[in-house]
Amino acid sequence: MKMTTAMLLACGLALACASGVSAQTPDEPARGFVSLSGGFQFASRTSTETGSFSLYDEPGFFTGAREVGNTPFFDVGAGMHITGKISGGIALSRFAKGSDVAFTAMVPHPLFVGETRSVALGVNDLRHTETVLHLQAIYQVFSSGRYDASVFAGPSIIMVKEDRVTALSATETGSPYTAVKLDATFGSVSKTALGANVGLDVNYRVTGDIGAGAFVRYTVGRANMPSGDTTRKVTLGGPQVGLGLRYRF
């Protein structure tokens, strides 16, 4: 809902500005620009993480629901005018989010073969990081006075890194062996996936070559992340709303 509202506001601003200059030919974009922005990414999603371990020469298993929630991000970008209303751009965005995961482990019994005990294990702040390189074709929709707006689209290279539980170890608390203390071993895994981005950028020239801008961008992508002896599909990217400064030259 927040993303839909932001997109409607941005599109409304673009249409309002465009209607006021419909009889004019848009100015050409600046020869080049650099930008520094920050904002919020609406990327809440949940995936199931699994794993296995060995105890008493028997296999044990654990599973938990891992959520990546909405989070702030930062973004730097640059671009050059190509021809007419068309420019080429590149942007680098990054966000990192920690999540608490409640795992359930099936732990082998020390006395009875084939019997397991269900044990809860809470793990705090498992980090999920996405660093995304956006390549963009930019088309200037309009330019009038201090205002201009552009739409953009292109491929995205998404580099994702996650902390994960790689194994569990168990310490018995004594007879009747219904309770057991679990300790986790941690590691990290990285993947690179190909996605795509599309969005709208609106700018206001504050003074000289300095401007302020707002953008909405939607990035899509997916990666297969290791999960135990298998993989789990993780949705990457998501809708972003950002604000920042622009320098044109």
C-alpha positions as CSV (number, residue, x, y, z in Angstrom):
1,M,0.0,0.0,0.0
2,K,2.8,2.4,0.9
3,M,4.6,1.6,-2.4
4,T,1.4,2.1,-4.4
5,T,0.8,5.5,-2.8
6,A,4.3,6.6,-3.5
7,M,4.2,5.6,-7.1
8,L,0.8,7.3,-7.6
9,L,2.2,10.5,-6.1
10,A,5.3,10.4,-8.3
11,C,3.3,9.7,-11.4
12,G,0.8,12.4,-10.5
13,L,3.6,15.0,-10.1
14,A,5.1,14.0,-13.5
15,L,1.7,14.3,-15.2
16,A,1.0,17.6,-13.6
17,C,4.3,19.0,-14.7
18,A,4.0,17.5,-18.2
19,S,0.5,19.1,-18.7
20,G,1.9,22.5,-18.0
21,V,4.5,22.2,-20.7
22,S,2.7,20.1,-23.3
23,A,3.2,22.8,-26.0
24,Q,6.9,23.0,-25.4
25,T,9.7,20.8,-26.6
26,P,11.6,19.2,-23.6
27,D,15.1,20.5,-23.1
28,E,17.8,17.9,-23.6
29,P,19.1,16.2,-20.4
30,A,22.3,17.4,-18.8
31,R,25.6,16.2,-20.3
32,G,26.2,14.2,-17.2
33,F,25.2,13.8,-13.6
34,V,26.1,12.1,-10.3
35,S,23.7,11.4,-7.5
36,L,23.6,10.4,-3.8
37,S,20.4,9.1,-2.4
38,G,18.8,7.1,0.4
39,G,15.4,5.7,1.1
40,F,13.3,2.8,2.1
41,Q,12.9,-0.6,0.5
42,F,9.6,-2.5,0.9
43,A,11.0,-6.0,0.6
44,S,9.3,-8.1,3.3
45,R,9.4,-11.8,2.4
46,T,9.8,-15.2,4.2
47,S,11.6,-18.4,3.2
48,T,12.2,-21.7,5.0
49,E,15.8,-22.5,5.9
50,T,16.8,-26.1,6.7
51,G,19.9,-28.0,7.7
52,S,21.3,-31.2,9.0
53,F,23.9,-32.5,11.5
54,S,25.1,-35.8,13.0
55,L,24.8,-36.9,16.6
56,Y,25.4,-40.4,18.0
57,D,26.0,-41.6,14.4
58,E,22.5,-40.6,13.5
59,P,21.2,-37.7,11.4
60,G,19.5,-34.7,13.0
61,F,17.6,-31.9,11.2
62,F,16.6,-28.3,11.8
63,T,14.3,-25.9,10.1
64,G,13.2,-22.3,10.6
65,A,11.2,-19.5,8.8
66,R,13.6,-16.7,7.8
67,E,12.1,-13.3,7.1
68,V,13.8,-10.3,5.4
69,G,11.9,-7.2,6.4
70,N,11.5,-3.7,5.1
71,T,14.7,-1.7,5.5
72,P,16.5,1.5,4.6
73,F,19.0,1.6,1.7
74,F,21.5,3.9,0.2
75,D,22.2,4.6,-3.5
76,V,24.9,6.3,-5.6
77,G,24.6,6.8,-9.3
78,A,26.0,8.5,-12.4
79,G,25.0,9.0,-16.0
80,M,25.9,10.5,-19.3
81,H,23.7,12.0,-22.1
82,I,23.7,10.0,-25.3
83,T,21.3,11.6,-27.8
84,G,18.1,13.6,-27.8
85,K,16.2,12.8,-24.6
86,I,18.1,9.5,-24.0
87,S,20.9,9.0,-21.4
88,G,22.7,6.0,-20.0
89,G,23.1,5.5,-16.3
90,I,24.5,3.3,-13.6
91,A,23.5,3.1,-10.0
92,L,24.7,1.1,-7.0
93,S,22.3,0.4,-4.1
94,R,22.8,-1.6,-0.9
95,F,20.9,-2.7,2.1
96,A,21.5,-5.0,5.0
97,K,19.0,-6.5,7.3
98,G,19.3,-8.8,10.3
99,S,16.5,-11.2,11.3
100,D,15.8,-13.4,14.3
101,V,15.0,-17.0,13.4
102,A,13.3,-19.5,15.5
103,F,14.6,-23.0,14.5
104,T,13.1,-26.3,15.5
105,A,15.6,-29.1,15.7
106,M,15.0,-32.9,15.6
107,V,17.8,-34.2,17.9
108,P,18.7,-37.9,18.0
109,H,18.3,-39.7,21.4
110,P,21.5,-40.9,23.2
111,L,19.9,-44.2,24.2
112,F,17.2,-45.2,21.7
113,V,18.1,-45.6,18.0
114,G,15.7,-43.9,15.6
115,E,14.1,-41.7,18.3
116,T,14.4,-37.9,18.2
117,R,13.6,-35.0,20.4
118,S,12.1,-31.7,19.3
119,V,14.2,-28.8,20.6
120,A,13.7,-25.1,20.0
121,L,16.7,-22.9,19.1
122,G,16.5,-19.1,18.7
123,V,19.2,-17.4,16.6
124,N,19.5,-13.6,16.6
125,D,20.5,-11.2,13.8
126,L,21.2,-13.5,10.9
127,R,22.2,-10.9,8.2
128,H,20.9,-10.6,4.7
129,T,22.7,-8.2,2.4
130,E,22.0,-7.2,-1.1
131,T,24.4,-5.1,-3.2
132,V,22.8,-4.3,-6.6
133,L,24.4,-2.8,-9.7
134,H,21.7,-1.2,-11.9
135,L,22.3,-0.5,-15.6
136,Q,19.7,2.0,-16.9
137,A,18.5,3.4,-20.1
138,I,17.0,6.8,-19.1
139,Y,14.4,8.7,-21.1
140,Q,13.6,12.3,-20.2
141,V,9.8,12.7,-20.1
142,F,9.7,16.4,-19.7
143,S,11.8,19.4,-18.6
144,S,10.3,22.8,-17.7
145,G,12.1,25.5,-15.7
146,R,13.5,23.9,-12.6
147,Y,11.6,20.6,-13.0
148,D,12.3,17.5,-15.0
149,A,11.3,13.9,-14.9
150,S,12.6,10.7,-16.5
151,V,11.7,7.1,-16.7
152,F,14.3,4.4,-16.7
153,A,14.8,0.6,-17.0
154,G,17.5,-2.0,-17.5
155,P,19.2,-5.1,-16.1
156,S,20.4,-5.4,-12.5
157,I,23.2,-7.5,-11.1
158,I,22.3,-8.6,-7.6
159,M,25.0,-9.7,-5.2
160,V,23.4,-11.3,-2.1
161,K,25.1,-12.5,1.0
162,E,23.6,-14.3,3.9
163,D,24.7,-15.5,7.4
164,R,23.4,-19.0,8.0
165,V,23.5,-21.8,10.5
166,T,25.8,-24.5,9.1
167,A,25.6,-27.1,11.8
168,L,24.4,-27.8,15.4
169,S,26.1,-29.5,18.3
170,A,24.2,-30.9,21.3
171,T,25.1,-31.2,25.0
172,E,22.9,-33.5,27.1
173,T,21.6,-32.1,30.4
174,G,21.2,-35.5,32.0
175,S,18.5,-38.2,32.6
176,P,15.8,-38.6,31.4
177,Y,17.4,-37.0,28.3
178,T,14.3,-35.1,27.3
179,A,16.1,-31.8,27.3
180,V,19.3,-30.9,25.4
181,K,21.4,-27.8,25.0
182,L,22.1,-26.8,21.4
183,D,24.9,-24.7,20.0
184,A,25.0,-23.4,16.5
185,T,27.9,-23.1,14.1
186,F,27.7,-20.1,11.7
187,G,28.9,-19.4,8.2
188,S,28.0,-17.2,5.2
189,V,27.1,-17.8,1.6
190,S,27.1,-15.5,-1.4
191,K,25.4,-15.6,-4.7
192,T,25.1,-13.3,-7.8
193,A,21.8,-13.2,-9.7
194,L,20.6,-11.3,-12.7
195,G,17.5,-9.2,-12.4
196,A,15.9,-6.1,-13.8
197,N,14.9,-2.6,-12.7
198,V,12.3,0.0,-13.8
199,G,11.4,3.3,-12.3
200,L,10.6,7.0,-12.4
201,D,12.9,9.9,-11.3
202,V,11.7,13.5,-10.6
203,N,14.2,16.3,-10.1
204,Y,14.1,20.0,-8.9
205,R,17.0,22.3,-9.7
206,V,17.7,24.0,-6.4
207,T,20.5,26.3,-7.6
208,G,23.1,26.2,-10.4
209,D,24.0,22.6,-11.0
210,I,22.7,21.3,-7.7
211,G,19.3,19.6,-7.6
212,A,17.1,17.5,-5.3
213,G,15.2,14.5,-6.5
214,A,12.9,11.7,-5.7
215,F,12.6,8.3,-7.3
216,V,10.6,5.1,-7.2
217,R,12.3,1.9,-8.5
218,Y,11.2,-1.7,-8.6
219,T,13.9,-4.4,-8.9
220,V,13.1,-8.1,-9.5
221,G,15.4,-11.0,-9.1
222,R,15.7,-14.5,-7.6
223,A,18.6,-16.6,-6.2
224,N,18.9,-20.3,-5.2
225,M,20.6,-20.1,-1.8
226,P,22.1,-23.2,-0.1
227,S,19.9,-24.7,2.6
228,G,21.2,-27.9,4.1
229,D,21.7,-30.5,1.4
230,T,19.4,-28.6,-1.0
231,T,18.7,-25.0,-2.0
232,R,15.9,-22.6,-1.2
233,K,14.5,-20.0,-3.6
234,V,15.0,-16.4,-2.3
235,T,13.2,-13.5,-3.8
236,L,15.5,-10.5,-4.2
237,G,15.0,-6.8,-4.8
238,G,11.6,-5.2,-4.4
239,P,10.1,-1.7,-4.5
240,Q,12.1,1.3,-3.3
241,V,11.3,4.9,-2.7
242,G,14.3,7.3,-2.4
243,L,15.3,10.9,-2.0
244,G,18.6,12.5,-2.7
245,L,20.9,15.1,-4.2
246,R,21.9,15.5,-7.9
247,Y,24.9,17.3,-9.4
248,R,24.7,18.0,-13.1
249,F,27.6,19.1,-15.4
